[in-house]
Amino acid sequence: MQSGLSISYPVADGDSEEQQEKALKSFYKIAASSCTTLLDTIADACEISALSNNTSVNNLDNRGARLSINGQVTMSVKLKPPTAAAK
């Protein structure tokens, strides 16, 4: 199963490397919670098998720079039986 994630943060003047690190940590926390959500709803088992992301800084609308993170989480999932998933 795959899930796509997109996050955008304003970039303040200063240490952009530190801001990028904080944004990536947020991305990874969200990615890690993907299995938890599946286990709470439709899955009996879930494991992240791959994770990819791209980061970029843009100022397309002249309102200030924004850091964008786009990525994919690929998970190996064993779905619950149809009757169990409906509960």
Long-range contacts (C-beta under 8 A, 24 or more apart in sequence): 1-38, 1-74, 1-75, 1-76, 1-77, 2-72, 2-73, 2-74, 2-75, 3-34, 3-72, 3-73, 3-75, 4-70, 4-71, 4-72, 4-73, 5-30, 5-31, 5-53, 5-69, 5-70, 5-71, 5-72, 5-73, 6-68, 6-69, 6-70, 6-71, 7-68, 7-69, 8-66, 8-67, 8-68, 8-69, 9-66, 9-67, 10-64, 10-65, 10-66, 10-67, 11-57, 11-64, 11-65, 11-66, 11-67, 16-57, 16-67, 19-67, 20-55, 20-67, 23-55, 23-67, 23-69, 24-53, 24-55, 24-69, 27-53, 27-69, 27-71, 31-71, 31-73, 34-73, 34-75, 35-75, 38-75, 38-77, 41-85, 42-79, 42-80, 42-85, 43-77, 43-78, 43-79, 43-80, 44-78, 44-79, 44-80, 44-84, 45-76, 45-77, 45-78, 46-75, 46-76, 46-77, 46-78, 47-75, 47-76, 48-73, 48-74, 48-75, 49-74, 49-75, 49-76, 50-74
